Amino acid sequence: MDTRTFAGLLAATPPTALRIIELTAELTRHDGSLDLDAAAARQKDVDAASAQAQDYASTTGRLKEALRWHLRPRRS
């Protein structure tokens, strides 16, 4: 995996179908609060979804910084 190029950074970015969004919806009560008992019972799912979200944040952060670096104003 070549993370030195934009194509490599894009290829390293995980898909945007983040499980944490769906899981949070499943664990949210009708009043909008989180069902802590249900979340505790699904701890493995919560951990996996959190890891996936962290990986996504990390790789998209690298891509953002690469773009920012390349687009920064240059002094003549």
C-alpha positions in Angstrom: 0.0 0.0 0.0 1.5 3.3 -1.1 0.5 6.0 1.3 2.9 8.5 -0.1 0.6 9.4 -3.0 -3.0 10.6 -3.0 -4.1 7.5 -4.8 -2.4 5.4 -2.1 -4.0 7.5 0.7 -7.4 7.1 -1.0 -6.9 3.4 -1.4 -6.0 3.1 2.3 -9.2 4.9 3.4 -11.8 2.4 4.6 -15.4 2.5 3.2 -17.7 5.1 4.7 -20.3 2.5 5.8 -19.3 2.9 9.4 -20.9 0.3 11.7 -20.8 2.7 14.7 -23.6 4.7 13.1 -25.9 1.8 12.6 -25.0 0.3 16.0 -25.7 3.6 17.8 -29.1 3.7 16.2 -29.8 0.2 17.4 -28.7 1.0 20.9 -30.6 4.3 21.2 -33.9 4.3 23.1 -37.0 6.0 21.9 -36.3 8.9 24.3 -32.9 9.5 22.7 -30.8 8.0 25.5 -28.3 5.2 25.0 -29.4 1.8 26.4 -26.3 1.1 28.5 -27.4 -2.5 29.3 -27.8 -3.3 25.6 -24.5 -1.7 24.8 -22.8 -3.7 27.5 -24.3 -6.9 26.2 -22.9 -6.1 22.8 -19.4 -5.0 24.0 -17.6 -6.9 21.2 -19.7 -5.1 18.6 -19.2 -1.7 20.2 -15.4 -2.4 20.4 -15.2 -3.5 16.7 -17.4 -0.5 15.6 -15.2 1.9 17.6 -12.0 0.5 16.1 -13.4 0.8 12.6 -14.4 4.4 13.2 -11.0 5.2 14.7 -9.3 3.6 11.6 -11.5 5.7 9.4 -10.7 8.9 11.3 -7.0 8.2 11.2 -6.8 7.5 7.5 -9.0 10.4 6.5 -7.0 12.6 8.8 -3.8 11.6 6.9 -5.5 12.4 3.6 -6.7 15.7 4.9 -3.3 16.7 6.1 -1.7 15.7 2.8 -4.2 17.8 0.9 -3.7 20.7 3.2 0.1 20.5 2.8 -0.1 20.4 -1.0 -2.6 23.2 -1.2 -0.8 25.6 1.3 0.3 28.9 -0.1 3.9 28.9 -1.4 6.3 31.8 -1.1 7.9 32.9 -4.3 
